[in-house]
């Protein structure tokens, strides 16, 4: 069945998301939390939307307060995303699942890194995201597997295209021992899956998801570019990791540019250059680009009122809030001044 014939319920879906957007924290909420104590922050978590998850952590774990908060936030966000998935039918459900593919990307890269360092044989598992197509329980099982061959077999047996994509990335790692190459392979296959999935989506929604994909490509490529310009004389060793899928920054520019202004000027990312000084670090620019991506996502709720734009914005707002709450928790544990904590937050307009 063609996707354009799928049922759509954007009116209901977007109404539910808009209502839930009202509960995201505002700037003044962050200022109050950053100025308080860890105990007050714990009370906020316990009494708010993450309270159920936090109480579950209290019952089953002997973790520190900080670790309990961390676990509760992760589980709470995953539960929230699983909940909003139930609101969507047909096309919006499919596109929402593509937005949640970042969970599968995150988990897959964690697994590949563990296999490269063999830490899965000696270290406890990392924190898996729980809102992708592949459940966290699968990654737990993969992490505990005795060999790469066993992992590859389990992924092919699962059968989902994301699972088989990860299997091919594990094979790449097994054959080459090259982690960046395996990660590139995994992302490339996920992008191919996403592009195939939107082939029959109606024009406006397809345009938004296509730009989302292109910006995702750019985020990968600018990270490679930062390594390229830091390692003068070894450019060829890094340029092979640029994605074949075209982003908003074309490949020729990526290959020829030797500084950030040459790379970003004249592209949709050029606004970042106005916000940074000449002597800032590469890491600062990379963080600024990631923020710009989040701002673009939030803007889609105004650009696409009756389509997937509301969901794109909602997911970005939830992820930013999650990161901000984790940042406040860590800052309070380290007794950082409130202004230092606030300077590290991503404040997106609602």
C-alpha positions in Angstrom: 0.0 0.0 0.0 1.3 3.4 -0.9 1.9 5.8 2.0 -0.1 8.5 0.3 -3.2 6.2 0.8 -2.5 5.8 4.6 -5.0 7.3 7.0 -3.9 10.6 8.5 -5.1 12.1 11.8 -3.0 15.2 12.0 -5.8 17.3 13.4 -6.2 15.1 16.5 -2.5 14.3 16.8 -1.4 17.9 16.7 -4.1 19.1 19.1 -2.8 16.5 21.6 0.8 17.6 21.1 -0.1 21.4 21.4 -1.8 20.7 24.7 1.2 18.9 26.1 3.6 21.6 24.9 2.1 23.9 27.6 3.7 21.8 30.3 7.3 22.2 29.0 9.4 24.3 31.4 9.9 28.0 30.9 13.1 30.1 31.4 11.9 31.2 34.8 11.4 27.6 35.9 15.0 26.7 35.0 16.2 29.8 36.8 14.4 28.7 40.0 15.7 25.2 39.8 19.3 26.2 39.1 19.2 28.5 42.1 17.9 25.9 44.5 19.4 22.8 46.2 19.7 19.2 45.0 17.1 18.3 47.6 14.7 20.9 46.2 15.4 19.6 42.7 14.7 16.0 43.8 11.3 17.2 45.2 10.5 18.9 41.9 11.2 15.6 40.0 9.2 13.6 42.5 6.2 15.8 42.3 6.2 16.4 38.5 5.7 14.4 35.4 8.7 12.2 36.2 7.5 11.4 39.7 6.2 7.9 38.8 9.6 7.0 37.3 11.5 8.5 40.2 9.5 6.5 42.8 10.1 3.3 40.8 13.9 4.1 41.0 13.6 4.6 44.8 12.0 1.2 45.2 14.3 -0.9 43.0 17.8 0.7 43.2 20.4 1.7 45.7 21.6 4.5 43.4 22.7 7.9 44.6 20.2 10.8 44.3 21.9 12.0 41.1 21.8 8.6 39.5 18.1 8.1 40.4 17.3 11.4 38.9 19.2 10.5 35.7 17.4 7.2 35.4 14.0 8.7 36.1 14.4 11.4 33.5 15.5 8.9 30.8 12.6 6.5 31.6 10.2 9.4 31.8 11.1 10.8 28.4 10.9 7.3 26.8 7.5 6.8 28.4 6.3 10.2 27.1 7.5 9.4 23.6 5.8 6.0 23.6 2.6 7.7 24.8 2.5 10.3 22.0 3.2 7.5 19.5 -0.3 6.1 20.4 -1.9 9.4 19.3 -0.7 9.1 15.8 -2.2 7.0 13.0 -1.0 6.3 9.5 1.4 8.9 8.0 2.0 10.9 11.2 2.8 7.6 13.0 5.4 6.6 10.3 7.0 10.0 10.3 7.1 10.2 14.1 8.9 6.8 14.1 11.5 8.3 11.8 12.1 11.2 14.3 12.5 8.6 17.0 15.2 6.8 14.9 17.7 8.9 16.8 17.2 6.5 19.7 18.3 3.6 17.4 21.2 5.6 16.2 22.3 6.5 19.7 22.0 2.9 20.9 23.7 1.4 17.9 26.7 3.7 18.2 27.0 2.8 21.9 27.0 -0.9 21.0 29.6 -0.4 18.2 31.9 1.5 20.6 31.5 -1.2 23.2 32.4 -3.9 20.7 35.4 -1.9 19.5 36.8 -1.6 23.0 35.4 -5.0 24.2 34.0 -3.1 27.2 30.8 -5.2 26.9 32.8 -8.1 28.4 34.0 -6.2 31.5 31.7 -3.2 32.0 28.0 -2.8 32.9 25.8 -1.8 30.0 25.4 1.9 29.1 22.1 3.7 29.3 20.0 2.8 26.3 17.4 5.2 24.9 14.0 3.5 25.0 11.9 5.2 22.3 13.2 3.8 19.0 12.0 1.0 16.7 14.4 -1.4 18.4 13.6 -1.9 22.2 16.2 -1.3 24.9 15.7 -4.9 25.9 17.2 -6.0 22.5 20.3 -3.9 23.1 20.6 -5.3 26.6 20.6 -8.8 25.0 23.1 -7.8 22.3 25.4 -6.3 24.8 25.4 -9.5 26.8 26.1 -11.7 23.8 29.3 -13.7 23.7 30.5 -12.8 20.2 30.0 -10.4 17.3 28.7 -13.4 15.3 26.0 -14.0 17.9 25.0 -10.3 17.8 24.9 -10.3 14.0 22.7 -13.4 14.0 20.2 -11.9 16.5 19.9 -8.7 14.5 19.2 -10.4 11.2 16.7 -12.7 13.1 14.9 -9.5 14.3 14.4 -8.6 10.7 13.6 -4.9 11.1 15.5 -2.8 8.6 17.1 -0.8 11.3 18.3 -4.1 13.0 19.7 -5.4 9.7 21.4 -2.0 9.2 23.1 -2.4 12.6 24.1 -6.0 11.7 25.9 -4.7 8.6 27.7 -2.1 10.7 28.9 -4.8 13.1 30.1 -6.8 10.1 32.0 -3.7 8.9 33.6 -3.3 12.4 34.5 -7.0 12.5 36.1 -6.8 9.0 37.9 -3.5 9.3 38.3 -2.8 13.0 37.5 0.8 12.0 34.9 2.3 14.4 34.3 5.6 12.5 33.8 3.6 9.3 31.3 1.3 11.0 29.4 4.2 12.5 29.3 5.9 9.1 28.0 2.7 7.6 25.2 2.5 10.2 24.1 6.1 9.8 24.2 5.8 6.0 21.9 2.8 6.1 19.5 4.5 8.5 19.4 7.5 6.2 18.6 5.2 3.2 15.8 3.6 5.2 14.4 7.1 6.1 14.6 8.3 2.5 12.8 5.2 1.2 10.1 5.6 3.9 9.2 9.1 2.8 9.1 8.4 -0.9 5.3 8.5 -1.1 4.6 11.1 1.6 2.7 14.2 0.6 4.8 17.2 -0.4 4.8 19.5 2.6 5.6 16.8 5.1 8.1 15.2 2.9 9.9 18.5 2.5 10.2 19.0 6.2 11.5 15.4 6.9 13.9 15.6 3.9 15.4 18.8 5.4 15.6 17.1 8.8 17.5 14.3 7.2 19.8 16.7 5.4 20.5 18.6 8.6 21.3 15.3 10.3 23.8 14.6 7.6 25.3 18.1 8.1 25.7 17.5 11.8 27.7 14.3 11.1 29.7 16.0 8.4 30.7 19.1 10.5 32.0 16.8 13.2 34.2 15.1 10.6 35.2 18.6 9.2 36.3 19.7 12.7 38.7 16.8 12.8 39.9 17.5 9.3 40.9 21.0 10.0 42.5 20.1 13.4 44.7 17.5 11.7 46.4 19.5 8.9 48.3 17.3 6.5 46.0 14.3 7.2 42.9 15.6 5.5 42.5 12.5 3.3 42.3 10.3 6.4 39.1 12.2 7.5 37.4 13.2 4.2 36.5 9.6 3.5 34.1 9.7 6.4 31.9 12.4 4.9 28.4 11.0 4.1 27.6 10.2 0.5 24.0 11.4 1.2 24.0 15.1 0.4 23.2 17.5 3.2 22.5 21.2 3.0 26.3 21.7 2.8 27.5 20.2 -0.4 30.4 17.7 -0.5 32.6 19.9 -2.7 32.5 22.7 0.0 33.3 20.1 2.7 36.4 19.0 0.8 37.7 22.4 -0.2 37.0 24.5 3.0 39.8 25.0 5.5 38.0 27.1 8.1 34.5 27.4 9.5 33.6 30.6 7.6 34.4 29.0 4.3 32.3 26.0 5.2 29.2 27.8 6.5 29.0 31.1 4.6 26.1 31.1 2.2 24.5 28.0 3.6 21.4 27.7 5.9 23.8 27.4 8.8 25.5 30.8 8.2 23.7 32.4 11.1 25.9 30.5 13.5 28.9 32.6 12.3 27.2 35.8 13.5 26.9 34.3 17.0 30.5 33.2 17.5 33.8 35.0 17.8 36.8 34.2 15.6 38.8 32.6 18.4 36.2 30.2 19.7 36.9 26.5 19.9 35.6 23.9 17.4 33.6 22.4 20.2 31.8 25.7 20.8 30.9 25.9 17.1 29.7 22.3 17.0 27.5 23.0 20.0 26.2 26.1 18.3 25.3 24.1 15.2 23.5 21.6 17.2 21.5 24.4 18.9 20.7 25.8 15.5 19.3 22.5 14.5 17.1 22.4 17.5 15.9 25.9 16.9 15.1 25.0 13.3 13.0 22.0 14.6 11.0 24.2 17.0 10.3 26.7 14.2 8.5 23.9 12.2 5.5 24.2 14.4 4.8 27.6 12.7 5.9 26.5 9.2 3.7 23.4 9.1 0.6 23.9 11.3 -1.4 21.1 9.9 1.3 18.5 9.3 4.3 16.8 10.9 5.9 20.2 11.9 4.2 20.1 15.3 5.7 16.7 16.1 9.2 17.8 14.9 9.0 20.8 17.3 7.5 18.7 20.2 10.3 16.1 20.0 13.0 18.9 20.0 11.4 20.6 23.0 11.3 17.4 25.0 14.9 16.4 24.2 16.1 19.9 25.1 14.2 19.8 28.4 15.7 16.4 29.2 19.2 17.7 28.5 18.5 20.8 30.6 17.3 18.9 33.6 20.3 16.6 33.5 22.5 19.6 33.3 20.9 21.2 36.3 21.1 17.9 38.3 24.8 17.6 37.6 25.4 21.3 38.3 23.7 21.1 41.7 25.6 17.9 42.6 28.9 19.8 41.8 27.7 22.9 43.7 28.1 25.1 40.6 26.8 28.7 40.7 23.4 29.2 39.2 24.7 31.4 36.4 27.1 28.8 35.3 24.4 26.2 35.2 22.1 28.4 33.3 24.8 29.3 30.7 24.9 25.6 29.8 21.2 25.2 29.1 19.4 25.2 25.8 16.5 27.6 26.1 14.1 27.1 23.2 11.0 29.3 22.9 7.8 27.3 23.3 
